[in-house]
Amino acid sequence: MDDSDHLLVAAIDFGTTYSGYAFSTRSDFKKDPLKIHANQAWNAGGRQLLSLKTPTVLLLDKDKKFVSFGYEAENQYSDLMMDKEHEDFYYFHRFKMKLFKNKHLSKTSLIEDITGKSALAIDVFALSIQALKDHLMETLDKRGIKMTVKDIRWVLTVPAIWTDAAKQFMRKSAEKAGIPGKKLLIALEPEAASIYCQYLPTEKLNGAGEGFTMAEVGTKYMIIDLGGGTADITVHEKQKNGKLKELCQATGDACGGTSIDSEFFQLMVKIVGAPLMNSLSKIDPSAYLDLFREFETVKRTINHNKLGKMNFTVPFVAFDTLCKNDFGEDFPTTVLSCSLSDKISLRGDKMRAEVDVLKALYSKSMIDIISQVTKVIKQCKGVSMLLLVGGFSESEMIQHAIRKEFPDKRIIIPDDAGLSVLKGAVLFGQNPDYISSRVMRYTYGLRLKHSFDHSIHDKSKLKIVNGEERCTDCFCIVKKLNEVTSLGTKVKESIHTIQKFQERLDLPVFMSNKEDPKYTDELGCNHIGTVKIEIPNPSEEVRHFDVEFHFGNTEFSVTVTENGTGNTKTATFDLV
């Protein structure tokens, strides 16, 4: 990517719960790297709340055309529900996690809205990214900064633990949203946060202590990025040249802030049952959303010291109506007869719960996060510091659990932990080679038909091709799991045609969670895409090609050169 072809870097942090954007000009970056502008004015409407991010919520009309995004979508949908006009509309929220662990992502993958109606996932993502992009362009315009989408280097954030297919899906969505592919970088969320913290003065790093600096060469620290959806963990070491080296492959799981909401849903299931909770989201989505908005507020006040009871408002009328319909009894009777009646009671439209019941909602998530962190500490010796970033890291319950579990580690939480990914993504866009090397999360390879060797190959793999014995499904390793890979690493493989007048070569690319896979149909192997090579002027001769894989960046790419002709092209590599 040419360094002189942009005037400004703009980053879009597309989150599970909240999204936002930030930007900085090249000249500002040179003078003061932390002069990063985030949109100050996402307005939550009635709640008089101005925030730096807006909910990742999309509203479409009956024809699946864009209506609104963010707080505006939340408020419009609320109004539609009050007027009983919402049924034809599509309301999507917290849909980013649908890409996590989805092994069969494609352009035709569907995604369900809050009431179970479906739309194409790529459209939902593209329209959301487009809303953020358009809002940013309007903001620049209002500030008198005249530029086009093509004058900007765009950065889109994704969890480091996502698959290549999910990253590619986000890239395709961004391109569909009108962001030119050549101007787009994918940033890995914990890496972005790590870069941001390099620039912060000590007073902005809670827990840093006197004379502390993130910039000390040889410092090994773990970045624990706790967002709405995922916990994303990686370890960096500060290098002499100011760059960062990844020490072990990014790990993590779906144990971010929204996992507490899932536990709260299960708590409500214990009180009123799963069918009734599912009915509530479909029949009265307004009441369902209000319940979770209320819980969002309660979540922020729970801490490990809290004793006694806590109150939160519940949509009494909606619950009462459904209880009478489903059980033939009112809501208070249902609560009295549930298994938690000794710990939970109703006072009008307030539910009163013992604080331990609400604290318990955190336990699964805390156990998951701590076990992930413990595993990485064992893998990467010498980690002295844990850097907590992402919105969920602002939870006192999580902070306390980590401090208690790792008393010998220095725990650092930047002032604006929830914005570290967004601002770091802008810095990454200004200097994309900040991370000098990464650790491979998978083994990558090609499926090839090698000459059959009776001493090593499985008989079931024998196939005759043009009179020759070939072994099908051979996993030809290009790059191994856990290998340290420098930025811009190139790996060359030589291949050739095996048929006369062959018009094209298809090279299926596979990844495996094993270090040494033998065949591409083994457990743990997945086909992630195909390199398609069109052969100009097919002939009788055997044609030879060099296939070059580019590793070490946040995404990998492939170029193909035909021997003898020097014709080089970036092969089309479709993951989704």
C-alpha distance (Angstrom), angle and dihedral (degrees) to the residues before:
residue distance angle dihedral
M1 . . .
D2 3.81 . .
D3 3.80 112.4 .
S4 3.78 97.3 -149.1
D5 3.79 99.1 51.5
H6 3.81 99.7 86.7
L7 3.80 135.7 63.2
L8 3.78 96.7 -167.0
V9 3.81 140.0 20.0
A10 3.80 117.8 -136.7
A11 3.80 122.9 -172.6
I12 3.79 126.6 -162.4
D13 3.79 115.0 -158.9
F14 3.77 102.8 -160.2
G15 3.80 104.2 -165.9
T16 3.79 136.0 -175.9
T17 3.81 93.1 -119.6
Y18 3.80 105.3 11.3
S19 3.80 135.1 21.1
G20 3.76 134.7 -168.9
Y21 3.78 146.2 153.3
A22 3.78 138.4 -128.1
F23 3.79 135.3 -177.5
S24 3.79 144.9 -172.1
T25 3.80 133.7 -171.7
R26 3.80 121.1 -120.8
S27 3.81 91.2 -116.4
D28 3.83 92.3 50.9
F29 3.81 90.3 49.6
K30 3.81 91.4 54.2
K31 3.83 92.7 49.8
D32 3.82 100.4 36.0
P33 3.85 117.6 1.3
L34 3.82 91.4 -163.8
K35 3.80 93.7 58.1
I36 3.80 90.9 106.9
H37 3.79 120.6 152.2
A38 3.80 117.9 -143.1
N39 3.79 120.7 -176.5
Q40 3.82 103.9 -93.4
A41 3.75 98.5 -168.4
W42 3.78 116.3 62.8
N43 3.77 96.7 143.5
A44 3.78 119.0 -151.1
G45 3.79 90.9 -157.8
G46 3.79 114.0 -143.0
R47 3.79 93.8 22.5
Q48 3.84 91.8 62.0
L49 3.76 88.4 -135.2
L50 3.78 120.1 148.6
S51 3.77 111.9 -165.8
L52 3.79 140.1 173.8
K53 3.78 92.1 -125.9
T54 3.78 134.6 40.1
P55 3.83 128.2 -143.5
T56 3.81 114.6 -87.8
V57 3.79 91.6 -118.2
L58 3.81 127.0 137.4
L59 3.82 128.1 -165.3
L60 3.82 120.4 -162.6
D61 3.80 129.5 179.9
K62 3.82 126.5 -122.8
D63 3.84 90.3 -80.6
K64 3.83 89.6 52.4
K65 3.81 90.2 -110.2
F66 3.82 120.6 146.7
V67 3.82 117.0 -88.8
S68 3.82 105.5 161.2
F69 3.81 146.5 -34.8
G70 3.83 135.5 -142.6
Y71 3.81 124.2 -1.8
E72 3.80 88.5 -8.6
A73 3.82 90.6 58.1
E74 3.83 91.3 47.6
N75 3.81 92.2 50.8
Q76 3.81 95.7 42.7
Y77 3.79 91.7 50.1
S78 3.81 89.5 49.3
D79 3.81 89.9 53.8
L80 3.81 91.8 46.7
M81 3.81 90.1 52.0
M82 3.80 92.5 49.5
D83 3.80 88.8 53.9
K84 3.85 90.7 43.4
E85 3.82 89.2 -121.6
H86 3.81 98.6 116.5
E87 3.81 101.6 92.3
D88 3.81 97.3 92.0
F89 3.80 93.4 46.3
Y90 3.80 127.1 90.9
Y91 3.81 117.4 -132.8
F92 3.82 116.8 -170.6
H93 3.79 123.7 -175.3
R94 3.80 134.8 162.0
F95 3.79 91.1 10.0
K96 3.82 99.2 138.6
M97 3.82 91.7 87.4
K98 3.81 89.7 63.3
L99 3.83 85.5 81.7
F100 3.81 92.5 56.3
K101 3.82 112.7 97.5
N102 3.82 91.7 -6.1
K103 3.80 101.5 139.0
H104 3.79 94.9 -179.7
L105 3.79 102.9 55.5
S106 3.77 115.2 157.5
K107 3.78 142.5 150.3
T108 3.80 87.4 -91.2
S109 3.84 97.2 51.7
L110 3.80 111.4 127.7
I111 3.77 129.9 -143.6
E112 3.82 127.6 -159.8
D113 3.79 125.9 -131.5
I114 3.82 124.5 -139.6
T115 3.82 92.3 -79.0
G116 3.83 96.0 44.5
K117 3.84 99.0 -99.6
S118 3.83 114.3 139.4
A119 3.80 135.6 -131.8
L120 3.81 133.7 167.6
A121 3.81 108.9 -77.4
I122 3.82 92.8 -140.6
D123 3.84 90.0 56.2
V124 3.81 92.8 49.4
F125 3.82 91.5 50.9
A126 3.81 94.5 41.3
L127 3.82 94.0 50.0
S128 3.81 90.8 48.7
I129 3.82 93.1 49.9
Q130 3.81 89.4 45.2
A131 3.83 90.8 53.9
L132 3.83 90.3 53.7
K133 3.82 91.8 44.4
D134 3.83 92.9 49.3
H135 3.82 91.6 47.0
L136 3.81 89.5 52.3
M137 3.83 92.8 49.2
E138 3.84 89.2 50.8
T139 3.83 90.7 49.7
L140 3.82 91.0 52.1
D141 3.79 89.7 47.9
K142 3.82 92.0 51.6
R143 3.81 89.4 51.5
G144 3.78 89.9 53.8
I145 3.83 92.6 -110.6
K146 3.80 103.7 141.6
M147 3.78 113.5 -159.9
T148 3.79 142.0 124.6
V149 3.80 129.9 -122.0
K150 3.83 87.3 -101.0
D151 3.83 93.1 58.9
I152 3.81 89.9 62.7
R153 3.80 131.5 79.6
W154 3.81 104.0 -140.6
V155 3.79 125.5 -150.7
L156 3.80 123.7 -166.8
T157 3.81 120.3 -168.2
V158 3.82 125.3 -135.6
P159 3.83 132.8 170.2
A160 3.82 111.8 -91.9
I161 3.81 89.8 -130.9
W162 3.79 93.3 62.1
T163 3.78 120.7 112.0
D164 3.80 122.8 -109.8
A165 3.80 88.2 -107.9
A166 3.82 92.1 56.7
K167 3.84 91.1 47.7
Q168 3.80 90.3 49.3
F169 3.80 89.7 47.6
M170 3.83 89.6 56.3
R171 3.82 90.3 48.0
K172 3.83 91.3 51.2
S173 3.82 90.2 47.5
A174 3.81 90.9 51.4
E175 3.82 91.3 48.8
K176 3.80 89.3 49.8
A177 3.83 87.0 51.7
G178 3.81 89.3 60.2
I179 3.82 101.3 -95.8
P180 3.85 110.1 135.0
G181 3.82 110.4 -118.4
K182 3.82 92.3 -135.6
K183 3.80 89.9 56.7
L184 3.81 95.5 48.8
L185 3.80 128.8 96.4
I186 3.79 125.0 -175.9
A187 3.83 112.5 -138.7
L188 3.79 123.2 -161.8
E189 3.80 109.3 -128.7
P190 3.84 101.9 -131.3
E191 3.81 90.3 43.9
A192 3.80 91.0 53.1
A193 3.82 90.9 50.5
S194 3.81 90.6 48.1
I195 3.81 91.7 52.6
Y196 3.81 90.8 49.1
C197 3.81 92.7 52.7
Q198 3.83 90.7 54.4
Y199 3.78 88.5 68.3
L200 3.80 99.1 44.3
P201 3.81 120.5 107.7
T202 3.83 115.0 -124.0
E203 3.81 94.3 -105.1
K204 3.82 89.6 62.9
L205 3.82 92.1 55.5
N206 3.81 110.8 78.7
G207 3.79 110.0 -145.8
A208 3.80 94.5 21.1
G209 3.81 98.9 115.3
E210 3.82 129.4 -159.3
G211 3.78 120.4 -30.8
F212 3.81 92.4 2.1
T213 3.77 119.3 148.8
M214 3.80 131.1 -177.2
A215 3.79 86.9 -153.9
E216 3.81 98.5 72.9
V217 3.81 110.8 125.5
G218 3.80 112.2 -115.4
T219 3.83 94.9 23.6
K220 3.81 109.2 146.4
Y221 3.76 114.3 -158.0
M222 3.78 137.9 164.4
I223 3.80 121.4 -129.2
I224 3.80 111.4 -148.7
D225 3.79 105.9 -169.3
L226 3.79 107.8 -167.5
G227 3.78 109.9 -173.8
G228 3.77 132.8 161.7
G229 3.79 94.8 -81.9
T230 3.78 111.0 18.9
A231 3.77 143.1 31.2
D232 3.79 103.4 -139.3
I233 3.81 117.3 -169.8
T234 3.79 131.8 -173.4
V235 3.83 137.4 153.8
H236 3.80 125.3 -131.2
E237 3.78 134.3 -169.7
K238 3.80 120.5 -157.0
Q239 3.84 111.2 -122.4
K240 3.82 129.9 -149.6
N241 3.81 92.2 -109.4
G242 3.82 90.6 56.7
K243 3.80 92.0 -104.0
L244 3.80 127.1 123.0
K245 3.79 126.8 -119.0
E246 3.79 120.3 -155.3
L247 3.81 109.5 -132.1
C248 3.80 102.4 -168.4
Q249 3.78 135.6 12.4
A250 3.80 117.1 -81.9
T251 3.80 112.0 -97.1
G252 3.77 135.8 179.0
D253 3.77 144.6 113.6
A254 3.78 145.5 -135.1
C255 3.80 95.2 -69.3
G256 3.81 101.8 115.3
G257 3.80 128.1 125.6
T258 3.81 96.1 -67.2
S259 3.81 89.7 62.1
I260 3.84 85.9 71.8
D261 3.82 87.7 56.1
S262 3.81 89.5 52.3
E263 3.82 88.8 53.0
F264 3.82 89.4 49.0
F265 3.83 88.6 51.9
Q266 3.83 88.2 53.1
L267 3.82 89.6 49.4
M268 3.82 89.4 55.0
V269 3.83 88.5 47.3
K270 3.84 88.3 58.4
I271 3.81 88.1 54.3
V272 3.83 103.5 41.5
G273 3.84 105.1 6.6
A274 3.80 132.9 -108.1
P275 3.85 98.0 -88.2
L276 3.80 91.1 55.8
M277 3.85 93.4 48.0
N278 3.81 90.0 49.7
S279 3.82 90.1 48.1
L280 3.81 89.6 51.4
S281 3.83 92.2 56.9
K282 3.81 92.2 48.8
I283 3.82 102.8 35.3
D284 3.80 99.4 35.5
P285 3.82 108.5 16.6
S286 3.81 89.4 163.8
A287 3.82 91.5 63.4
Y288 3.82 90.5 42.8
L289 3.82 92.2 53.4
D290 3.81 91.7 45.3
L291 3.80 90.4 53.6
F292 3.82 92.0 53.8
R293 3.81 93.1 42.3
E294 3.79 87.9 54.7
F295 3.81 90.7 48.6
E296 3.84 89.2 50.8
T297 3.83 87.8 60.9
V298 3.82 92.9 45.5
K299 3.82 91.0 48.9
R300 3.80 90.9 61.6
T301 3.81 92.8 56.9
I302 3.82 99.3 48.3
N303 3.80 113.2 104.5
H304 3.78 134.2 165.3
N305 3.85 93.2 -107.0
K306 3.77 95.5 54.1
L307 3.81 115.9 116.7
G308 3.80 135.9 -177.6
K309 3.80 122.5 23.2
M310 3.79 137.7 -29.6
N311 3.80 129.7 -151.5
F312 3.79 128.8 -146.2
T313 3.79 131.7 173.7
V314 3.80 118.3 -111.7
P315 3.83 128.4 -168.4
F316 3.82 92.8 -101.5
V317 3.82 98.7 178.9
A318 3.83 93.7 50.0
F319 3.83 92.1 47.9
D320 3.80 92.2 44.1
T321 3.83 93.1 51.7
L322 3.82 92.9 47.9
C323 3.84 93.1 45.8
K324 3.82 90.7 52.2
N325 3.83 91.0 47.8
D326 3.82 96.5 44.1
F327 3.81 103.5 31.8
G328 3.81 104.7 18.2
E329 3.81 90.0 -123.1
D330 3.79 134.9 92.4
F331 3.81 125.6 -99.5
P332 3.86 96.5 -103.6
T333 3.85 90.0 54.0
T334 3.83 90.5 50.2
V335 3.83 90.7 51.6
L336 3.82 91.5 47.6
S337 3.79 92.2 52.5
C338 3.84 97.1 45.7
S339 3.84 123.0 105.5
L340 3.82 91.7 -108.4
S341 3.82 96.2 52.3
D342 3.82 91.3 117.4
K343 3.84 90.3 59.2
I344 3.79 103.1 32.1
S345 3.81 130.7 51.4
L346 3.81 139.5 166.7
R347 3.81 126.1 -119.2
G348 3.80 105.2 -179.4
D349 3.82 106.8 -61.5
K350 3.83 91.1 -17.1
M351 3.76 122.0 97.6
R352 3.80 111.4 -150.7
A353 3.80 115.0 -155.6
E354 3.78 133.8 177.5
V355 3.78 106.3 -106.8
D356 3.83 91.4 -124.5
V357 3.81 89.0 64.1
L358 3.82 89.5 57.6
K359 3.81 94.4 41.3
A360 3.81 88.2 53.8
L361 3.82 88.9 63.5
Y362 3.82 87.1 72.2
S363 3.78 97.9 50.9
K364 3.83 99.9 86.2
S365 3.79 92.3 46.4
M366 3.83 92.5 46.3
I367 3.82 91.9 48.9
D368 3.84 90.2 49.7
I369 3.82 94.0 48.1
I370 3.82 93.7 45.3
S371 3.81 92.2 48.2
Q372 3.83 90.6 50.6
V373 3.83 91.1 49.0
T374 3.84 92.3 46.2
K375 3.81 91.0 51.1
V376 3.82 91.8 52.0
I377 3.85 93.1 46.2
K378 3.83 88.7 54.9
Q379 3.82 90.9 49.1
C380 3.80 96.6 45.3
K381 3.78 111.1 47.5
G382 3.80 119.1 -155.7
V383 3.82 100.2 33.9
S384 3.80 104.2 152.5
M385 3.75 100.9 170.7
L386 3.80 139.5 46.0
L387 3.78 116.3 -154.2
L388 3.82 112.7 -159.2
V389 3.80 115.9 -156.5
G390 3.81 137.9 157.7
G391 3.81 129.1 65.0
F392 3.82 96.4 -76.9
S393 3.83 90.8 55.7
E394 3.83 87.1 70.3
S395 3.85 88.2 70.5
E396 3.81 110.0 109.8
M397 3.83 90.2 -148.6
I398 3.81 91.3 59.4
Q399 3.81 94.2 42.7
H400 3.81 91.5 51.0
A401 3.84 93.1 47.4
I402 3.82 91.9 51.8
R403 3.83 93.8 45.1
K404 3.81 90.6 49.4
E405 3.81 94.3 47.2
F406 3.83 96.4 45.1
P407 3.84 105.8 34.9
D408 3.82 92.5 156.8
K409 3.82 94.0 57.4
R410 3.77 126.3 82.3
I411 3.82 107.6 -119.7
I412 3.79 114.4 -151.9
I413 3.80 126.2 -172.7
P414 3.82 118.0 -178.5
D415 3.83 117.3 -134.2
D416 3.78 94.5 -109.4
A417 3.81 98.2 33.1
G418 3.82 90.8 161.3
L419 3.82 91.9 58.5
S420 3.81 99.4 41.9
V421 3.82 93.0 94.7
L422 3.80 93.2 48.5
K423 3.81 95.7 47.4
G424 3.81 92.1 40.8
A425 3.82 89.5 53.6
V426 3.82 88.7 58.7
L427 3.84 90.3 51.4
F428 3.83 89.8 47.8
G429 3.82 88.9 53.1
Q430 3.80 89.7 52.5
N431 3.81 91.4 49.8
P432 3.85 111.8 17.7
D433 3.81 95.3 176.0
Y434 3.81 93.4 61.8
I435 3.82 90.0 112.7
S436 3.82 104.7 65.5
S437 3.81 97.3 -168.7
R438 3.78 141.9 3.2
V439 3.81 134.7 -158.2
M440 3.80 116.4 -117.4
R441 3.81 112.6 -112.1
Y442 3.83 93.7 -162.8
T443 3.79 142.3 19.3
Y444 3.81 109.1 -105.3
G445 3.78 125.2 -156.9
L446 3.79 149.8 143.9
R447 3.78 129.5 -104.0
L448 3.80 105.1 -123.9
K449 3.82 136.9 168.6
H450 3.83 103.0 -124.7
S451 3.81 122.8 -171.3
F452 3.80 105.7 -83.0
D453 3.82 115.3 -103.0
H454 3.82 110.9 -165.4
S455 3.81 92.1 -158.2
I456 3.81 96.3 59.0
H457 3.80 110.3 16.2
D458 3.78 127.3 85.3
K459 3.85 111.7 -109.7
S460 3.82 91.0 -133.3
K461 3.83 88.0 65.2
L462 3.83 95.1 59.0
K463 3.81 115.0 119.6
I464 3.82 131.1 166.0
V465 3.84 112.1 -130.8
N466 3.85 117.2 -180.0
G467 3.82 89.7 -20.2
E468 3.83 93.7 -51.1
E469 3.80 128.1 112.8
R470 3.81 109.1 -116.8
C471 3.80 133.2 -179.9
T472 3.80 111.8 -133.2
D473 3.83 125.9 -147.6
C474 3.82 96.0 24.0
F475 3.83 111.2 168.5
C476 3.80 102.7 -137.2
I477 3.85 102.8 -163.4
V478 3.79 116.2 -133.9
K479 3.84 100.0 168.2
K480 3.80 130.5 5.5
L481 3.78 132.5 -130.3
N482 3.86 113.6 -97.5
E483 3.83 93.4 14.8
V484 3.81 112.7 143.5
T485 3.79 105.1 -121.7
S486 3.80 123.6 -167.0
L487 3.78 121.9 -138.9
G488 3.81 110.3 -80.5
T489 3.85 96.1 13.8
K490 3.81 111.4 171.6
V491 3.81 124.3 -155.9
K492 3.81 118.6 -168.9
E493 3.81 125.7 -152.7
S494 3.82 123.9 -177.7
I495 3.80 117.7 -142.4
H496 3.81 136.1 168.4
T497 3.79 141.7 -164.8
I498 3.82 116.9 -91.6
Q499 3.82 98.4 -165.8
K500 3.81 133.8 58.7
F501 3.84 116.6 -105.0
Q502 3.80 90.1 9.5
E503 3.82 108.0 179.5
R504 3.77 99.3 -164.3
L505 3.75 144.7 2.2
D506 3.78 121.5 -134.1
L507 3.78 114.0 -161.4
P508 3.79 111.6 -168.6
V509 3.83 109.6 -150.1
F510 3.80 118.5 -148.4
M511 3.76 135.8 -172.1
S512 3.77 127.6 -157.2
N513 3.79 136.2 -170.0
K514 3.84 88.1 -140.1
E515 3.79 123.1 86.6
D516 3.82 96.1 -136.2
P517 3.82 112.6 25.5
K518 3.81 114.5 175.9
Y519 3.81 101.9 -167.3
T520 3.79 131.7 28.5
D521 3.81 94.1 -129.4
E522 3.82 94.5 60.1
L523 3.79 120.9 118.8
G524 3.82 110.1 -83.9
C525 3.83 94.3 29.1
N526 3.80 119.1 116.8
H527 3.78 131.1 -174.3
I528 3.82 103.4 -127.7
G529 3.78 101.8 176.2
T530 3.78 147.2 -41.9
V531 3.80 130.5 -104.0
K532 3.81 106.2 -140.2
I533 3.81 116.7 -156.0
E534 3.81 117.6 -172.4
I535 3.84 109.9 -152.3
P536 3.81 112.8 -141.8
N537 3.85 116.0 -139.0
P538 3.86 98.9 1.4
S539 3.82 112.2 -138.1
E540 3.81 143.6 174.8
E541 3.81 92.6 -99.0
V542 3.77 125.0 94.0
R543 3.83 106.5 -102.8
H544 3.82 119.2 -147.1
F545 3.80 126.5 -151.8
D546 3.80 137.3 -177.4
V547 3.79 112.1 -140.7
E548 3.80 112.8 -160.3
F549 3.80 121.0 -162.1
H550 3.81 118.0 -159.3
F551 3.80 113.0 -148.8
G552 3.80 136.3 170.0
N553 3.81 97.0 61.2
T554 3.81 124.4 98.5
E555 3.84 87.6 -96.1
F556 3.78 128.9 26.4
S557 3.80 127.0 -130.3
V558 3.81 138.6 -171.6
T559 3.83 134.4 -137.1
V560 3.81 125.4 -171.4
T561 3.83 127.6 -155.3
E562 3.83 124.4 -173.0
N563 3.80 112.4 -136.1
G564 3.78 114.3 -117.0
T565 3.79 95.3 16.5
G566 3.81 100.2 56.2
N567 3.82 89.0 -143.7
T568 3.81 104.6 158.1
K569 3.75 127.6 -174.3
T570 3.77 138.0 163.2
A571 3.78 101.6 -109.9
T572 3.76 118.2 -129.2
F573 3.75 105.4 -107.8
D574 3.78 112.2 -172.3
L575 3.77 114.8 -169.9
V576 3.79 96.3 167.9
